[in-house]
Every structure is written in C-alpha cells, then in structure tokens.
Amino acid sequence: MNHLDLFSGIGGFALAARWAGINTVAFCEIEPFAQKVLKKNFPSVPVFSDICKLKRSDINESVDIITGGFPCQPFSVAGRKKGTKDDRDLWPEMFRIIKEFQPNWVIGENVANFVNMAFQRTKTHLESEGYEVQPLIIPACGVNAPHKRDRVWIVAHSDSKRRAKGNRPNSGVNEAGENAYREGQTDTYNIGRTSETAAYTQSIYVQRLDDRSGKGEPWGSGWWESEPYVGRVAHGVPNRVDRLKGLGNAIVPQVAYQIMKGIHENIRFYQ
C-alpha cells in the first residue's frame, strides 16, 4: 500500500505506516522545523510545503491511503471555537486532495470536540464521494500512554466499485446532511469509546487519578492529567520551543498503527 501523509507534523502517521508495512510516498507539511524532522527520518520521501498548492500531478505514485491530522485550533475547546468560519479550517483542502487521488482509505485525526462542531460536514463530503465513514474517539491511554488525550479518528473506506458513478450513497441522505450543516445544526454523536481497549484503559486512567493522593507523587503511578511537566527553562536542549510544539501537534502513532495495521491485514486477507 502507498500512503500520502497530509499535515504531517513530525511524522506520526508515517511512523505508524512503517510499523504496519505501508509505504509513505510523500509528505505535506508547512512548518520548517517539522520539515527538518521529516527529512532526517524519511530522507527518501519528498516533502511538499503548502497543501493549498499540492496537486495530483505533483506525485507520480498511486495512493491507497491518505492520512491527515488537519488543524485542530478551530475546533479545540481551548480556542475561540470558530469552527468552519476559522481561516485555519483546512479540511476543505484535504477533501480536495482526496477527490483528486481517490484513495481507498482515508484517516483523519482531530480533537474530540471536532465531532460536535464539524463532523457532519466531513461525513457528508466523504459520503458524496462514495466513502463509508466511521468516527472513533480513542484516547492516548487506549494504547497505554500515561495520559488521556482524547482524539477523534475519522476512518473512511471505499472500494473502486462503490466509488464508481451511480454507486454512491443515496443523494437524499447527503442533501439532508448538507442542509443540516448549512443551517448550523450540529449533533453530539454518541460514539463513546468504540474500542474496548480504549474503554478499559480509560477506566484505569480515571482510577489512577483518583488514587493519586498519598502516593507522594504529583499524579500518582506516573500518570499525567494532560501533559508531562516541562520547566520554563531547560538548559542545553536545542530548539526546545520547536520540539515542544512538534510534540504538542503530533498524533499518537501507536493509535494510528492499530488502525493502519487493521487496514493492511484486512487487505492482505482478501487478496
């Protein structure tokens, strides 16, 4: 399988793809420091800088899967929550590239609040191109990381037959969804923790936070509430701000690996 990675950051999706035996053919990332990390760790993979200028003709490879942790600032509860009215909302550009490449698989990642603010639009867009769409809210602790970090993972699949003209989902459903989106109606999708592993580790996370008192440690059992503490001054660490930004914007590759591994194993099973 060939993989195109959009909004690549420091390469979390590409690392997961490598673990799953999937070949990354190109990156698209605008941050200079993140570009340096990608070029160091994936020296043979080209890096394109501007998603708004990226075209199908720029990549002379077939693409089976497109991934992208598109910007979360418009949807984060820590921001102004301007959503689709925010000029940092770049899902339309990702969708444009999906339409140009027509991959069989798409994986998107964003903050959990994206489900409440803009998932309906994304679902409607992908269904209009013949994709089946499933959102999964999986926390980092779902893969045994010592913190919560809820994220929504949008997994979409369509084979060539379903994408063929005349085999797309019922247009009335798409029109209804699009009209609801245009009218500002939003749904809180009752997704829950669709992964049993995520649900179990989430419960363990809560138990350990509740049990932190009397342990003599700030968060008990070595678990963080959100992120690890890093002092304001860390002498001798080069590019500290860039590194922290890169990590803060990164996906959890261990979660992406579980999804990509499942995709790859499913394809090999049916070949």
KACOR-V782419 format. One record per backbone hydrogen bond with DSSP energy under -1.0 kcal/mol. CO is the residue of the C=O (numbers start at 1). NH is the residue of the N-H. Records with the same first field share a line. If there is no record, write none. Layout:
CO->NH ; NH
//
This chain:
1->23
2->64 ; 65
3->25
4->67
5->28
8->11
11->15
12->16
13->17
14->18
15->19
16->20
17->22
18->21
23->3
26->5
27->48
28->8
31->35
32->36
33->37
34->38
35->39
36->40
37->41
38->42
42->45
46->27
48->29
50->53
55->58
56->59
59->61
64->105
65->4
66->107
67->6
68->70 ; 109
72->75 ; 76
74->83
76->79
82->85
83->86
86->89
88->90
90->94
91->95
92->96
93->97
94->98
95->99
96->100
97->101
98->102
104->158
105->66
106->156
107->68
108->154
110->152
111->114
112->115
113->117
114->118 ; 119
118->122
119->123
120->124
121->125
122->126
123->127
124->128
126->129 ; 131
127->130
132->157
134->155
136->153
139->142
140->143 ; 145
141->144
146->224
148->140
151->138
152->110
153->136
154->108
155->134
156->106
157->132
159->163
164->167
170->174
171->175
172->176
173->177
174->178
175->179
176->180
177->181
178->182
179->183
180->185
181->184
189->191
195->199
196->200
197->201
198->202
199->203
200->204
201->205
202->206
203->207
204->208
205->209
206->210
207->211
209->212
212->215
220->223
234->237
239->243
240->244
241->245
242->246
243->247
244->248
245->249
252->255 ; 256
253->257
254->258
255->259
256->260
257->261
258->262
259->263
260->264
261->265
262->266
263->267
264->268
265->269
266->270
//
